[in-house]
Amino acid sequence: MDRRNFLIAGGVSSLALIATPALAQPAAAAGPAFTEQAGRPLRIRAGFLSLGLDPTGRVVELKDIRTGTDHLSAGKSLPLVSVVLGDGKQDAPTQVKVSRRDRHVLVFSGDQATVEVEVVNHAMYATLEVVGLDAAPGVDVRTLLWGPLTTSVTDTVGEAVGVVRDSGFALGITPLNDKTVGGWPKEFDAYGFGSEVKSKP
């Protein structure tokens, strides 16, 4: 599989999700961090991007809100966030809900761990920050993984920064602190699509 089909980030704490038109346009006004409607995916708004999550926390759409085009690669849905346990097994969420305490926080619950992610919407991007991580008694969490996000946008792929773009849309993820590492960690190739990615297409 061609590396250009992936926009991936692995890390521990926080990142920014960015989506802009490839050509400059006026900035969209900041709105709610995410929306939820019964029977529809939970949506995180980031600039011109609507990132849809199903009830288990899997990314089910990367939609350009201007055109309605979904840039998610067909058949390649994975959790937005998951953890790797001390025994090396991945614990993906089985549900995502809006926190009862804070309407800006999404709670991703798996069998062994729960991750709380604060979502803050800005005019052209959204920030996602882990604000809570609870593991079952006796369970050690080794690391937290963001994505990978698979996309059909493949014309230009950033080597150092997690950005892909084509003539009409740009989509990117960038770490916001030293705890978050861009790119997919080699020790976790078995998760996501690491074993299918070519290093330089």
Salt bridges, closest charged atoms under 4 A:
ASP2 OD2 - ARG4 NH2 2.34
GLU36 OE2 - ARG103 NH2 2.90
GLU61 OE2 - ARG43 NE 2.65
GLU61 OE1 - LYS63 NZ 3.74
ASP64 OD2 - ARG66 NH2 2.64
ASP102 OD1 - HIS104 ND1 3.38
GLU116 OE2 - ARG101 NH2 3.02
GLU159 OE2 - ARG3 NH2 2.32
GLU196 OE1 - LYS76 NZ 3.71
